[in-house]
Amino acid sequence: MLFSMIADSVTVQASHVPSLATTIRPLAASSLHGLAFDGSRLLAVDTKSGYLLAIDPRTQNTHILNQNHWQEFVGATGLALAGDELWFTSGQSVYTCSLAQGDFQPERFAWLSDPVSGVAVAGNTVYITCQKSGDILVYSRDTRHLITRFYAPGIGTENITLRDEEIWLTDTLEQTVYCLDRATGEVKFSILTPFESPTGLAFYDDPQTGESWLYVAYVQQEPYIRDNPNADPNHELQYRPRSFIHPLYFRYYPDQHYTLSNGFLVEMTYAEELAPLDPLDLKQVEWRIALPAETPRQKIRSIEPAGIPFSEIVEEKGQKIAIFCFDQLTLESRAIFGWKVVMEMWGIKYRIQPKDCENPPPLPEDFPERYLVDNDNLTMDSDIIQRAAQAAIGRETNLLRQMYSIRNYVYDHLSYGIKPHIDTPDLALRRGVGSCGEYVGVLLALARLNGIACRTAGRYKCPPQPFSRNIPLEPDFNHVWFEFYLPGFGWLPMESNPDDLFDGGPYPTRFFMALAWYHAEMAKDVPFERLLSEGLVVDKQRVSIGELAINHVQFTVLQELIPPASVAA
């Protein structure tokens, strides 16, 4: 991406893809970590094999540079170039060797008390990342003494590179790339990566266009079905390591306080197959299904019927609803009906700090009666929920810190699990187990009792397989997440349970004020589906939509997108 400084912010300018291969899959690579560009040649270290790989990004032709010294590179993670000198980390040590001479005999630069991850070099300064201490350590190249240290923003293993006066980090658990000021270590903005477990990064300066592109390495475990003649049936589920390098397309919008990253043009189809289980007789039926919403990270390109036609209405705050009409529904009724939408779906990550909301303006006038009350069986008057609401925030008064504390409290007291039905928040908290819906219920109850306006968001996730282009993909479950309102900034997303990775924490903040590209956002503040008969809402106890029809959900990833130059305020 082409970077230009505007005020104190970095803006990405790009109108086309890089001249290199979009996705680089080097031969024999299973665990790529450190990356560095040597002109048009990409260098990468494989921590598992110890191979220092030289890759032609256009042809993906790959060869091993350290054929006689690969043993010394086993376990290596960080990689950096400083002139003809190659730097890498392994275990608790930082090493250098000569790239020009090609002997790759490592010489230790420093030994640290804790394992180190990444290394970057600029002039006389060496930057080293250490997950255990949670620091970026800054050393003098000449004296080999520690100069200072910066706080590392994430909790995972972090790799590092430098760009002008900026530090750039990947974090495996945070699924995030951070841009920091090199002089102060302050985070300027952060970017959600389109894939999990980013392990390394490097900038490529394209000589053909003059643009600069950020490439990120990933290491994942890929499930696959393996033939096994000794098993019955003759196949079994196995996992294999997959490592690849992909450009991170992003744009930071400082006025909107967020970054958009790699988007995908996705076709989503939602359809109901009418097949009632029990006798019924409904006349003059309106079957209402919410349509996907327009949001900062989701843009609708086209909508068309799937099956029978529908009419469209716009409810409050611009939420769009598809209406399918039937003269009569009986046990013998059969139909397929729904909608097909083509939309842009982006990763989004907000950059808002507690100091930005010390004295927030009041909530909009109608918010308290809509977003601070128990309007969805949240059991906010139960003792266990009221005690939890007080314990979750303690004496904290900052709204953003309160929300973060509530999230962590819920993660401390719930573990993820799926049941046939959704428990109310008091029961979920008492049991200590919940699905995404139960996490959201507890979050809603605790936040609203503390005066934080919030609501449920959802409702599906595209299977995160963006390389499976033009192939229909079906999600295993529906999914809900959470939004809270920050006066002066608006609605902010937060995942329900995916960041609850460890018992007792620490918990990543990858989806706190962030959402991955594969979330499909339906219309807000309205039920996803409603049934009306002769102008009246049909009671769910009388007729359940789940007993009337079978829903079918498909996603098809069409192409990858680069964020636009500007967005609406």
C-alpha positions as CSV (number, residue, x, y, z in Angstrom):
1,M,0.0,0.0,0.0
2,L,1.1,3.5,-0.6
3,F,1.5,5.4,2.7
4,S,1.2,9.1,3.0
5,M,1.3,11.1,6.2
6,I,-1.8,13.2,6.9
7,A,-1.7,15.1,10.2
8,D,-0.6,12.3,12.6
9,S,-2.2,9.5,10.8
10,V,-1.1,7.0,8.1
11,T,-3.5,6.6,5.2
12,V,-3.4,3.7,2.7
13,Q,-3.8,4.6,-0.9
14,A,-4.4,1.8,-3.4
15,S,-6.5,1.4,-6.5
16,H,-5.2,-2.0,-7.6
17,V,-3.6,-5.1,-6.3
18,P,0.1,-5.5,-6.0
19,S,2.2,-6.8,-9.0
20,L,3.3,-9.8,-6.8
21,A,1.2,-12.9,-6.3
22,T,-1.8,-12.2,-4.1
23,T,-1.3,-15.2,-1.9
24,I,2.2,-16.8,-1.5
25,R,2.4,-20.4,-0.6
26,P,6.1,-21.4,-0.5
27,L,7.0,-25.0,-1.2
28,A,8.1,-27.0,1.9
29,A,6.9,-24.3,4.3
30,S,4.9,-25.4,7.3
31,S,5.5,-22.7,10.0
32,L,6.5,-19.4,8.6
33,H,7.3,-16.6,11.1
34,G,9.8,-13.9,10.3
35,L,9.6,-12.1,7.0
36,A,11.8,-9.6,5.2
37,F,12.1,-8.3,1.7
38,D,15.5,-8.2,0.1
39,G,14.7,-6.1,-3.0
40,S,12.1,-8.1,-4.9
41,R,13.1,-11.3,-3.1
42,L,11.1,-12.4,-0.1
43,L,13.0,-14.0,2.8
44,A,11.1,-16.1,5.3
45,V,12.2,-18.4,8.2
46,D,10.4,-21.6,8.9
47,T,10.6,-22.2,12.7
48,K,9.8,-25.9,12.4
49,S,12.3,-26.9,9.7
50,G,14.9,-24.2,10.3
51,Y,14.9,-23.3,6.6
52,L,15.7,-19.8,5.6
53,L,13.7,-19.6,2.4
54,A,14.3,-17.3,-0.5
55,I,11.0,-16.9,-2.4
56,D,10.2,-15.3,-5.7
57,P,6.9,-13.7,-5.0
58,R,5.8,-13.6,-8.6
59,T,6.5,-17.3,-9.4
60,Q,6.5,-18.6,-5.9
61,N,9.7,-20.5,-6.7
62,T,11.5,-21.3,-3.4
63,H,14.9,-22.4,-2.4
64,I,16.8,-22.9,0.9
65,L,19.6,-20.4,1.6
66,N,21.0,-22.0,4.7
67,Q,21.5,-25.5,3.4
68,N,24.5,-26.1,5.7
69,H,23.2,-24.3,8.8
70,W,19.5,-25.0,9.0
71,Q,20.0,-26.7,12.4
72,E,20.9,-23.3,13.9
73,F,17.7,-21.8,12.6
74,V,15.3,-24.4,14.1
75,G,13.0,-22.6,16.4
76,A,13.8,-19.2,14.8
77,T,10.9,-16.8,14.7
78,G,11.9,-13.1,14.1
79,L,13.8,-12.1,11.0
80,A,15.2,-8.7,9.9
81,L,17.7,-7.3,7.3
82,A,20.1,-4.5,8.0
83,G,22.2,-3.9,4.9
84,D,23.9,-7.2,4.3
85,E,23.4,-8.4,7.8
86,L,20.7,-10.9,8.6
87,W,19.2,-10.9,12.1
88,F,17.0,-13.6,13.7
89,T,15.7,-14.7,17.1
90,S,15.6,-18.2,18.5
91,G,14.8,-19.2,22.1
92,Q,16.2,-16.6,24.4
93,S,18.8,-15.3,21.9
94,V,19.2,-12.8,19.1
95,Y,21.6,-13.7,16.4
96,T,23.2,-12.1,13.3
97,C,25.0,-13.5,10.3
98,S,26.2,-12.3,6.9
99,L,23.7,-12.5,4.1
100,A,26.3,-11.3,1.5
101,Q,28.9,-14.0,2.3
102,G,26.2,-16.7,2.4
103,D,27.8,-18.8,5.2
104,F,24.9,-18.2,7.6
105,Q,27.1,-19.0,10.6
106,P,25.1,-17.3,13.4
107,E,26.8,-15.0,15.9
108,R,24.9,-14.2,19.1
109,F,24.1,-10.5,19.6
110,A,22.2,-10.9,22.9
111,W,20.9,-13.4,25.4
112,L,17.8,-12.5,27.4
113,S,16.3,-14.0,30.5
114,D,13.0,-14.8,28.6
115,P,12.2,-16.2,25.2
116,V,12.1,-13.6,22.5
117,S,9.9,-13.5,19.4
118,G,10.7,-10.8,16.9
119,V,13.6,-8.5,15.9
120,A,13.9,-5.3,13.8
121,V,16.9,-3.1,13.2
122,A,17.1,0.6,12.3
123,G,20.5,2.2,12.3
124,N,22.0,1.8,15.7
125,T,18.8,0.6,17.4
126,V,17.6,-3.0,17.8
127,Y,14.0,-3.7,18.7
128,I,13.1,-7.1,20.2
129,T,9.7,-8.4,21.2
130,C,9.1,-10.6,24.3
131,Q,5.7,-12.2,25.0
132,K,6.5,-13.3,28.5
133,S,7.5,-9.8,29.8
134,G,4.9,-8.1,27.5
135,D,7.5,-5.7,26.2
136,I,9.3,-4.3,23.1
137,L,12.9,-4.1,24.2
138,V,15.0,-1.4,22.6
139,Y,18.8,-2.1,22.5
140,S,21.8,-0.2,21.3
141,R,23.4,-2.0,18.4
142,D,26.9,-0.8,19.4
143,T,26.9,-1.3,23.1
144,R,24.4,-4.2,23.2
145,H,22.8,-2.5,26.3
146,L,19.1,-2.0,26.9
147,I,18.0,1.6,26.2
148,T,14.3,1.5,27.0
149,R,11.3,-0.7,26.7
150,F,7.8,-0.2,25.4
151,Y,4.6,-1.9,26.4
152,A,3.5,-4.5,23.9
153,P,-0.2,-4.0,23.1
154,G,-1.3,-7.6,22.7
155,I,-1.1,-10.8,24.8
156,G,0.1,-13.2,22.0
157,T,3.4,-13.9,20.4
158,E,4.4,-10.7,18.5
159,N,6.6,-10.2,15.5
160,I,8.0,-6.9,14.4
161,T,9.1,-4.7,11.5
162,L,9.8,-1.0,11.1
163,R,8.6,1.5,8.6
164,D,9.9,5.0,8.6
165,E,9.1,6.3,12.1
166,E,6.7,3.5,13.0
167,I,6.8,0.1,14.6
168,W,4.6,-2.6,13.1
169,L,3.6,-5.7,15.1
170,T,1.7,-8.9,14.4
171,D,0.1,-10.7,17.3
172,T,-0.9,-14.3,17.0
173,L,-3.7,-14.3,19.6
174,E,-5.0,-10.8,18.9
175,Q,-5.4,-11.5,15.1
176,T,-4.2,-8.0,14.8
177,V,-1.5,-5.8,13.3
178,Y,-0.5,-2.8,15.3
179,C,1.0,0.5,14.1
180,L,3.0,2.2,16.9
181,D,4.9,5.5,17.1
182,R,8.6,4.5,17.1
183,A,9.6,7.3,19.4
184,T,7.0,6.8,22.1
185,G,5.6,3.2,21.6
186,E,2.1,4.6,21.5
187,V,-0.4,2.7,19.4
188,K,-1.6,4.9,16.5
189,F,-4.1,2.4,15.1
190,S,-4.6,-1.3,14.8
191,I,-5.9,-3.6,12.0
192,L,-7.8,-6.9,12.2
193,T,-6.3,-9.5,10.0
194,P,-8.5,-11.6,7.7
195,F,-7.0,-14.8,9.0
196,E,-6.2,-16.1,12.4
197,S,-2.7,-16.4,13.9
198,P,-0.6,-13.8,12.0
199,T,3.1,-14.7,12.6
200,G,5.2,-12.2,10.7
201,L,5.1,-9.2,8.5
202,A,7.2,-7.2,5.9
203,F,6.6,-4.3,3.6
204,Y,7.2,-4.6,-0.2
205,D,8.0,-1.5,-2.2
206,D,6.6,-2.1,-5.7
207,P,9.0,-0.6,-8.3
208,Q,6.4,-0.7,-11.0
209,T,3.8,1.4,-9.2
210,G,5.7,3.1,-6.4
211,E,3.2,1.7,-3.9
212,S,4.1,-0.1,-0.7
213,W,2.3,-3.3,0.3
214,L,2.2,-5.0,3.7
215,Y,2.5,-8.8,3.5
216,V,1.6,-10.9,6.6
217,A,2.5,-14.6,7.3
218,Y,0.0,-17.0,8.9
219,V,0.3,-20.4,10.5
220,Q,-2.8,-22.5,10.8
221,Q,-3.9,-26.1,11.4
222,E,-6.1,-27.2,8.5
223,P,-8.6,-30.0,9.1
224,Y,-8.9,-32.6,6.3
225,I,-10.4,-36.0,5.6
226,R,-7.7,-38.6,5.3
227,D,-8.2,-42.0,3.7
228,N,-7.5,-44.8,6.1
229,P,-8.1,-48.4,4.9
230,N,-7.8,-49.7,8.5
231,A,-10.6,-47.5,9.8
232,D,-14.4,-48.1,9.5
233,P,-15.5,-46.1,7.6
234,N,-12.3,-45.8,5.6
235,H,-11.5,-42.2,6.4
236,E,-10.6,-40.1,9.5
237,L,-10.3,-36.4,10.5
238,Q,-6.7,-35.2,10.6
239,Y,-5.0,-31.8,10.9
240,R,-2.0,-30.6,8.9
241,P,0.0,-27.3,9.2
242,R,-0.6,-24.7,6.6
243,S,1.5,-21.6,6.3
244,F,1.0,-18.8,3.7
245,I,1.6,-15.1,3.1
246,H,-1.1,-12.7,2.1
247,P,-1.2,-8.9,1.6
248,L,-3.0,-7.0,4.3
249,Y,-5.2,-4.4,2.6
250,F,-6.3,-1.7,5.0
251,R,-7.2,1.9,5.4
252,Y,-7.3,3.9,8.6
253,Y,-10.1,6.6,8.8
254,P,-9.0,8.8,11.8
255,D,-12.1,10.9,11.7
256,Q,-14.3,7.8,12.1
257,H,-11.8,6.2,14.6
258,Y,-11.6,2.9,12.8
259,T,-9.6,0.8,10.3
260,L,-11.1,-1.3,7.6
261,S,-9.2,-4.3,6.4
262,N,-9.4,-7.0,3.7
263,G,-13.0,-7.1,2.5
264,F,-14.8,-9.7,0.4
265,L,-17.6,-9.4,-2.0
266,V,-20.0,-12.1,-0.7
267,E,-23.3,-13.4,-2.0
268,M,-25.6,-14.5,0.8
269,T,-28.9,-16.4,0.4
270,Y,-31.4,-16.9,3.1
271,A,-34.5,-19.0,2.2
272,E,-37.3,-20.8,4.0
273,E,-38.6,-24.1,2.8
274,L,-42.2,-24.2,3.8
275,A,-43.0,-27.6,5.3
276,P,-45.3,-27.5,8.3
277,L,-45.1,-30.2,10.9
278,D,-48.6,-29.8,12.4
279,P,-52.0,-28.9,11.1
280,L,-52.7,-25.2,10.8
281,D,-54.9,-22.7,9.0
282,L,-53.6,-19.2,8.7
283,K,-55.1,-16.6,6.4
284,Q,-53.8,-13.4,4.8
285,V,-50.3,-14.2,6.0
286,E,-47.3,-11.8,5.9
287,W,-44.0,-13.6,6.5
288,R,-41.4,-10.8,7.4
289,I,-37.7,-11.5,7.1
290,A,-35.1,-8.8,7.9
291,L,-32.6,-7.9,5.3
292,P,-28.9,-7.3,5.8
293,A,-28.1,-3.9,7.2
294,E,-25.9,-1.0,5.9
295,T,-23.1,-0.5,8.4
296,P,-19.6,1.0,8.4
297,R,-18.2,-2.4,7.5
298,Q,-21.1,-3.8,5.4
299,K,-22.4,-2.4,2.1
300,I,-25.2,-3.8,0.1
301,R,-24.7,-3.9,-3.7
302,S,-27.9,-5.8,-4.8
303,I,-30.9,-7.6,-3.4
304,E,-33.2,-10.0,-5.2
305,P,-35.8,-12.6,-4.3
306,A,-34.9,-16.2,-3.8
307,G,-38.0,-18.1,-4.8
308,I,-41.2,-16.1,-4.7
309,P,-41.1,-12.3,-5.0
310,F,-41.3,-10.0,-2.0
311,S,-42.2,-6.4,-1.2
312,E,-39.9,-4.3,0.9
313,I,-40.7,-1.9,3.8
314,V,-38.4,0.3,5.8
315,E,-38.9,0.3,9.5
316,E,-37.6,2.8,12.0
317,K,-34.0,4.0,11.6
318,G,-33.9,2.7,8.0
319,Q,-34.0,-1.0,8.8
320,K,-35.2,-2.9,5.7
321,I,-37.7,-5.8,5.9
322,A,-38.7,-8.3,3.1
323,I,-42.4,-9.2,3.2
324,F,-43.7,-12.5,1.6
325,C,-47.5,-12.7,1.3
326,F,-49.6,-15.9,1.3
327,D,-53.4,-16.1,1.0
328,Q,-53.5,-19.1,3.2
329,L,-51.0,-21.5,4.9
330,T,-52.1,-25.1,5.7
331,L,-50.4,-28.4,6.5
332,E,-50.1,-29.1,2.8
333,S,-48.6,-25.7,1.8
334,R,-45.2,-25.8,0.2
335,A,-42.9,-23.0,-1.1
336,I,-39.4,-21.7,-1.1
337,F,-39.0,-18.0,-0.4
338,G,-36.3,-15.7,0.8
339,W,-33.7,-13.3,-0.5
340,K,-30.3,-13.2,-2.2
341,V,-27.9,-10.3,-1.3
342,V,-24.6,-9.4,-2.8
343,M,-22.6,-7.3,-0.2
344,E,-19.2,-6.0,0.7
345,M,-18.0,-7.4,4.1
346,W,-15.0,-5.9,5.8
347,G,-13.0,-6.4,8.9
348,I,-13.3,-3.4,11.2
349,K,-11.3,-2.3,14.3
350,Y,-12.0,0.9,16.3
351,R,-9.3,2.9,18.0
352,I,-11.0,4.7,21.0
353,Q,-9.3,5.1,24.3
354,P,-10.8,5.7,27.8
355,K,-9.4,9.2,27.8
356,D,-11.5,10.0,24.7
357,C,-14.8,9.5,26.6
358,E,-14.1,10.9,30.1
359,N,-17.0,13.4,29.8
360,P,-19.4,11.8,27.3
361,P,-22.6,13.7,26.2
362,P,-25.9,12.3,27.4
363,L,-27.7,9.4,25.7
364,P,-30.2,10.3,23.0
365,E,-33.6,11.0,24.5
366,D,-35.3,7.7,23.4
367,F,-32.4,5.4,24.4
368,P,-33.1,4.7,28.1
369,E,-36.5,3.2,27.4
370,R,-35.1,1.1,24.5
371,Y,-31.6,0.1,25.6
372,L,-31.5,0.3,29.4
373,V,-34.6,-1.8,30.3
374,D,-35.3,-5.5,30.6
375,N,-37.3,-6.0,27.3
376,D,-36.1,-9.5,26.5
377,N,-36.4,-11.6,29.7
378,L,-32.9,-10.5,30.9
379,T,-33.8,-11.1,34.6
380,M,-32.3,-7.8,35.6
381,D,-34.3,-7.8,38.8
382,S,-32.8,-11.1,40.1
383,D,-30.3,-11.0,43.0
384,I,-27.5,-12.8,41.1
385,I,-27.6,-10.4,38.1
386,Q,-27.8,-7.3,40.3
387,R,-24.9,-8.5,42.4
388,A,-22.9,-9.3,39.3
389,A,-23.6,-5.9,37.8
390,Q,-22.1,-4.2,40.8
391,A,-19.1,-6.6,41.1
392,A,-18.3,-6.4,37.4
393,I,-17.4,-2.7,37.4
394,G,-16.3,-2.1,41.0
395,R,-15.5,1.6,41.4
396,E,-14.8,2.2,37.8
397,T,-16.5,5.3,36.4
398,N,-15.2,5.5,32.8
399,L,-17.8,4.0,30.5
400,L,-15.3,2.3,28.2
401,R,-13.4,0.7,31.0
402,Q,-16.7,-0.3,32.6
403,M,-17.7,-2.1,29.4
404,Y,-14.3,-3.8,29.2
405,S,-14.6,-4.9,32.9
406,I,-18.1,-6.3,32.3
407,R,-16.8,-8.3,29.4
408,N,-13.9,-9.7,31.4
409,Y,-16.3,-10.5,34.3
410,V,-18.6,-12.5,32.0
411,Y,-15.6,-14.3,30.6
412,D,-14.4,-15.1,34.1
413,H,-17.8,-16.6,35.1
414,L,-18.9,-18.3,31.9
415,S,-17.5,-21.1,29.7
416,Y,-18.7,-21.8,26.2
417,G,-21.2,-24.6,25.7
418,I,-24.3,-25.3,23.5
419,K,-27.6,-26.6,24.7
420,P,-31.0,-27.2,22.9
421,H,-32.4,-24.0,24.5
422,I,-31.3,-20.6,25.7
423,D,-31.3,-20.0,29.4
424,T,-32.1,-16.6,31.0
425,P,-29.0,-14.6,32.2
426,D,-29.6,-15.6,35.9
427,L,-29.6,-19.3,35.1
428,A,-26.7,-19.0,32.7
429,L,-24.6,-17.2,35.3
430,R,-25.5,-19.7,38.0
431,R,-24.6,-22.7,35.7
432,G,-21.4,-21.0,34.4
433,V,-21.9,-22.3,30.9
434,G,-23.5,-20.6,27.9
435,S,-23.7,-20.3,24.1
436,C,-23.2,-17.1,22.2
437,G,-26.8,-16.1,23.0
438,E,-26.4,-16.7,26.7
439,Y,-23.1,-14.7,26.8
440,V,-25.0,-11.8,25.0
441,G,-27.9,-12.1,27.5
442,V,-25.6,-11.7,30.5
443,L,-23.7,-8.9,28.8
444,L,-26.9,-7.1,28.1
445,A,-28.2,-7.4,31.7
446,L,-25.0,-6.3,33.4
447,A,-24.3,-3.4,30.9
448,R,-27.9,-2.0,31.1
449,L,-27.9,-2.2,34.9
450,N,-24.8,0.0,34.8
451,G,-26.4,2.6,32.5
452,I,-24.6,1.4,29.3
453,A,-27.0,1.3,26.3
454,C,-26.6,-1.9,24.4
455,R,-28.3,-4.4,22.0
456,T,-28.1,-7.8,20.4
457,A,-26.6,-8.0,16.9
458,G,-26.4,-10.9,14.4
459,R,-27.2,-13.2,12.8
460,Y,-24.9,-15.3,10.7
461,K,-21.2,-15.8,10.0
462,C,-19.9,-16.7,6.6
463,P,-17.6,-19.8,7.0
464,P,-14.2,-18.1,7.1
465,Q,-12.8,-19.7,3.9
466,P,-12.1,-16.8,1.6
467,F,-9.9,-19.0,-0.7
468,S,-13.0,-21.1,-1.6
469,R,-14.2,-18.7,-4.2
470,N,-17.5,-19.2,-6.1
471,I,-18.3,-22.3,-4.0
472,P,-21.5,-22.3,-1.8
473,L,-20.6,-22.4,1.9
474,E,-23.0,-23.2,4.7
475,P,-22.6,-22.1,8.3
476,D,-23.0,-24.6,11.0
477,F,-25.0,-22.3,13.4
478,N,-26.5,-18.9,13.6
479,H,-24.6,-16.5,15.7
480,V,-25.2,-13.4,17.8
481,W,-22.9,-10.8,19.2
482,F,-23.2,-7.5,21.1
483,E,-23.2,-3.7,20.4
484,F,-22.8,-1.0,23.0
485,Y,-23.4,2.7,22.5
486,L,-20.6,5.2,23.3
487,P,-22.0,8.7,23.4
488,G,-20.1,10.9,20.9
489,F,-19.0,7.9,18.9
490,G,-22.1,5.7,18.3
491,W,-22.6,2.0,18.3
492,L,-19.5,-0.2,18.7
493,P,-19.4,-4.0,18.1
494,M,-18.1,-6.6,20.5
495,E,-18.1,-10.3,20.0
496,S,-20.0,-12.5,22.5
497,N,-17.7,-15.3,23.4
498,P,-14.8,-15.9,20.9
499,D,-12.3,-13.9,23.0
500,D,-13.0,-16.1,26.0
501,L,-9.9,-18.3,25.3
502,F,-8.4,-19.0,28.7
503,D,-9.9,-19.8,32.1
504,G,-9.2,-16.7,34.2
505,G,-7.6,-14.8,31.3
506,P,-5.8,-12.8,30.1
507,Y,-8.3,-12.3,27.3
508,P,-7.4,-10.9,23.9
509,T,-9.1,-7.7,22.8
510,R,-9.2,-8.7,19.1
511,F,-13.0,-8.4,19.0
512,F,-13.5,-5.7,21.6
513,M,-14.7,-2.8,19.4
514,A,-13.9,-4.9,16.4
515,L,-15.6,-7.4,14.1
516,A,-14.1,-9.9,11.5
517,W,-15.0,-9.7,7.9
518,Y,-17.2,-12.8,7.9
519,H,-20.0,-11.4,10.2
520,A,-23.2,-10.8,8.3
521,E,-25.2,-8.1,10.0
522,M,-29.0,-8.2,9.8
523,A,-31.3,-5.3,10.3
524,K,-30.9,-3.9,13.9
525,D,-33.6,-3.4,16.6
526,V,-36.2,-5.6,14.8
527,P,-36.9,-9.3,15.0
528,F,-35.2,-11.3,12.3
529,E,-38.4,-13.1,11.4
530,R,-42.1,-12.4,12.2
531,L,-45.3,-13.9,11.2
532,L,-48.5,-11.9,10.8
533,S,-52.0,-13.3,10.0
534,E,-54.9,-11.0,9.1
535,G,-52.8,-8.0,10.3
536,L,-51.9,-9.5,13.8
537,V,-48.6,-10.9,15.0
538,V,-48.9,-14.7,15.4
539,D,-48.1,-15.8,18.9
540,K,-45.0,-18.0,18.9
541,Q,-46.7,-20.4,21.4
542,R,-49.5,-20.9,18.8
543,V,-47.4,-21.3,15.7
544,S,-43.6,-21.5,15.8
545,I,-41.7,-20.6,12.7
546,G,-39.3,-23.4,13.4
547,E,-42.2,-25.9,13.0
548,L,-43.4,-24.2,9.8
549,A,-40.3,-24.2,7.7
550,I,-36.7,-25.3,7.3
551,N,-34.2,-22.4,6.8
552,H,-31.4,-22.6,4.2
553,V,-28.4,-20.3,4.5
554,Q,-25.6,-20.1,1.9
555,F,-22.6,-17.8,1.4
556,T,-20.5,-17.6,-1.7
557,V,-17.2,-15.6,-1.6
558,L,-16.9,-13.9,-5.0
559,Q,-13.7,-11.7,-4.7
560,E,-11.4,-9.9,-2.4
561,L,-11.7,-6.1,-2.0
562,I,-9.4,-3.2,-1.1
563,P,-10.9,-0.6,1.3
564,P,-12.3,2.6,-0.3
565,A,-10.5,5.9,-0.2
566,S,-13.2,7.5,2.0
567,V,-16.3,6.6,3.9
568,A,-19.4,8.4,4.9
569,A,-19.3,10.1,8.3
